[in-house]
Amino acid sequence: QLRANYRVVQVMVEPGFDDPGIFFSDPLGSEQPDDDESERRRAVDQRRLSDFVRNFVDEQHTFKYREQLKRNYNLARFRLEVSLQDVSAFDEELGERLNRQPTEYLPLFENAAREVADEITKPRPLGEENIQDIQVMLKSDAAVQHVRELKSDHMAHLVKVSGIIISASGIRAKATRITLQCRSCRNFLPNIAIKPGLEGYAIPRRCPSDTTGQPKCPVDSFYIVPDKCKCVDFQVLKLQESPDSVPNGEMPRHMQLYVDRYLVDQVVPGNRVTVIGIYSIRRGAKMSKGRDRMSVGIRRPYLRVVGISVESEGPGRSADVPFTPDEEVEFRRLAARSDICETVAASIAPSIYGSKDIKKAIAALLFGGARKRLPDGLTRRGDINLLLLGDPGTAKSQLLKFVEKASPVGVYTSGKGSSAAGLTASVMRDPSTRNFVMEGGAMVLADGGVVCIDEFDKMREDDRVAIHEAMEQQTISIAKAGITTTLNSRCSVLAAANSVFGRWDDTKGETNVDFMPTILSRFDMIFIVKDHHDEEKDMTLAKHVMQVHLNAVQTAESQPVGEIDINLLKKYIAYCRSKCGPRLSVEAADKLKNRYVLMRSGAKQHERDTEKKTMIPITVRQLEAIIRISESLAKMSLSPFATESHVDEALRLFQVSTLEAAMSGTLAGAEGFTRIEDQEEIRRVERQLKQRFPIGSQVSEQRIVQDFLKQKYSEKAITTVIHIMLRRGELQHRMQRKVLFRVR
């Protein structure tokens, strides 16, 4: 009986026994081809893509992609950059499908490229028999879309957007194929493919292995075996839409980018980029239980990047753009001109009239001197720092804005809105990991370029002190929140400032400048820009301004003769900085040494004649400044050595800037130009003022001045003492600056 029953059960369980089949109708009437047909179509398309890589011929009658693939593979760069226009020219239908269904067709393209690479690289050397996976990157001439225009219709299509990269994560690893193992029965699920992008993979909850006669495996028994996973590098970037495409009164929008393999580390924050990618979706952050049910189908968009290009025009980093042979020939031709220094100076802010010496100094700052590493490991900076002091309306800020555009790496910041942490570096808590991370400020971001600081006099004193180290040692040391490190800030500083009284006042002398001597000595050149009243000059200037405004459209299109276009100038600066590091020639060094000694001995003669004790501001720092200026002038003409003519021009520039400023007495005190008698008088006035003016009392400023004048003290000494005590914070102004209050 039992045997018979068993036989019946066995017969019933046999597959296909009495199986009527399942028939169904599709009410929506979707005519999906069956799997065999789609597989067949995919195989045909992959063959067509292989033919494209193998046989596509460009205008020069060369096998463009076959040669590129072979060259890259031999250099161990397993990638291929393909233009979508070339695919459409080869097979229009295939190009359309690649555009419409990139998620399906990109893996086919990569397999096709792998097949062709296998053919063209045989025989491969020993140990490299296995063919590597090839990454296909796309580029397109299609019009750029704005981030705001991306809607649900673009989902899973190829889109092209442009913007500015504002943050980049570290490089992490993402598994492309994983192997799972069950904790209970130790069985493996090998080689599970994972989709690219930010969508994860749901690990199966139950173990499918047949464990007859053994207890069932528990739920969630799988874990990933790290040793048997295949991973690729990936990075998450944050893209902000371009400022010019933001409507008035709106905030710029952001988009998350996912880049992997060879696209990683192609850009840094601050770059302007154009990216091609697949508009994809991913699951958002987990919400509370109640709201989770409502947001079942809601996903967050991101862009899976398949091609990226950094724009070299406009501000931002573009120093590492390679130069073509034609450009190098053009640069050599430029450098061979005898008047290259004048041409470069004339190309700096051509719409601003005059200021030839300032423009030449700015040209020297953009090219920079040569950085020297001494045998004992110390370095001497090669970057030139420049300070423009003077009246309002003398186009200081316009010059700064131009330098930001023309420099290969330029950062513009204003004094009042810049703190010490914003200029140097700040330590903040990462919201995802809750660890302290460090963010570089403007001077770290401009490493290898120029920092333009406008309204330098409006900065707070303690914030200004923070950039002392960055200006001379060119490093920024941080010791905060358990992070102790040193960052590089090899950048030039171009600062613009007004006088204390708004306009420059020649009668006030050194009180015009509200800077400490420590920061003034770090500037290689200090220009005092005065707005002189001169009828002839005013007439010429007015004509120039009228011309600029009348011909605004024409001047934008046509460059004046003898000037270099800003994009060419930017590339030429980057080329000279990367290829040339001139040194002083022996004759030039002798000449500079003699001039230095003459200047020092000339100071003694000056003292005898005027019976004033002066300290010439040619210290060793200023001597190094002249060396740097002459090296940068040599760099403009790609000369290996700075000759005597370069030294003469550097001395002339130094004479019209810092020396003239110091000799006119305007930087007296700042560079040690105060007479000993004046210093004695100032000390006496300060001592008496403190005795007669107890802490916490207030008295009229006019009355103090009158009292000291009766005692035969000079008015200049009295105002200087009051100014010094106000700057130290010992006195404060009250009641519309009429009354002085003693604080300490």
Secondary structure, DSSP 4 states (H G I P E B T S, - for coil): -HHHHHHHHHHHHSTTTT--------TT---PPPHHHHHHHHHHHHHHHHHHHHH-B-TTSSBHHHHHHHHHHHTT--EEEEEHHHHHHH-HHHHHHHHH-HHHHHHHHHHHHHHHHHHHTPSPPTT--SPPP-EEEEE--SPPBPGGG--GGGTTSEEEEEEEEEEEPPPEEEEEEEEEEETTT--EEEEEE--SSS---PPPSS--S--TTSPPPPTT-EEE-GGG-EEEEEEEEEEEE-GGGSPTT-PPPEEEEEEEGGGTTS--TT-EEEEEEEEEEEE-----HHHHHHTSS-EEEEEEEEEEEE--SSSS--TTPPPPHHHHHHHHHHHT-TTHHHHHHHHSSTTS---HHHHHHHHHHHH----EE-TTS-EE-----EEEEE-TTSSHHHHHHHHHHHSSSEEEEESTT--HHHHSEEEEE-TTT--EEEEE-HHHHTTTSEEEEESGGGS-HHHHHTTHHHHHT-EEEEEETTEEEEEE---EEEEEE-BTTBS--GGGGGGG----HHHHTT-SEEEEE-----HHHHHHHHHHHHHHHHTHHHHHHSPPTT---HHHHHHHHHHHHHH---EE-HHHHHHHHHHHHHHHHHHHHHHHHHT-----S--HHHHHHHHHHHHHHHHHTT-SEE-HHHHHHHHHHHIIIIIHHHHTTTTTTTTS---HHHHHHHHHHHHHHHHHS-TT-EEEHHHHHHHHHHTT--HHHHHHHHHHHHHHTSEEEETTTTEEEE--
